[in-house]
Amino acid sequence: MIDKLLIFTRSLVTLSLVSGGIALQASTLPQGAHGTIALLPIESSEVASVVFQERPQLIVGNVAIVRIPLFMTSGETDVKVSYQDGRSENVAIKVLDREYPEERITVTDQEHVTPSTANLERIREESARMRAAYNLFTEQPLDLLPIIQPIEGRTSGVFGSRRFFNDQPRNPHSGIDWAAPTGTPIKNPTPGTVVVVGDFFFNGKTVMIDHGGGFISMMCHLSEILVTEGQRIDRSKVIGKVGTTGRSTGPHLHWSVSLSGERTDPAVFMATLNALYDEAE
Ligand SMILES: [Zn+2]
């Protein structure tokens, strides 16, 4: 999947751009699968915004990164491109299906599967706080690339897997997991501002980072947090250490990537954007 996306990216960025508009042939309609992204070439100096599903999208150089929700109708749909001079146009993209694996997990603490009423209240408050952070849309980033992987480690959980905890169906996995020893330093993947620091029921010790343009990272299950809310942090800054706090079966890092309010496959996102970076070098 990632390989295909990379090849696609390379062909897409070589598309010719015409002044004030986008030259697209029918055969090269921008496309992205559920839970991933579609790349739309733009002339960023002339574009004011790229809006999909009524939400502005991330722009990196001369490419709009249109996030495709895990759950939406597949087929052709429109993205609205608005220009500095007041004009706007709809551009077609194609949404593709993607298969996601099923995953069965056993947790020893039944409270993490079927929480008590008191914990449900706590979970609701925490969800509202995370949702508010995911809905932030601050200035487009100027120094997004490259995006560095926050830790080295074996991938122990992939994005989008349909999860069952102790045989109970739960939400699909919202990020990527890497197994690593407790205490492993976690690096900030790309510059940003810390917007949430918390100790949450499911996610354990958690840091959320606003990277701009609607791109928000969430790092979960930490043993220790080394940043504070409001702190501006550079790429590679150590934000905390790997742990197993919250609903977790062993020390690992969970990284969620959210784009304009939708969780997106971090592996595809990182590989695709870093390919753009390599292309530009
Ligand atoms: Zn996870």
Residues whose N, C-alpha, C, O or C-beta is under 5 A from the ligand:
A	BS01	ZN	G157 I176 D177 H254
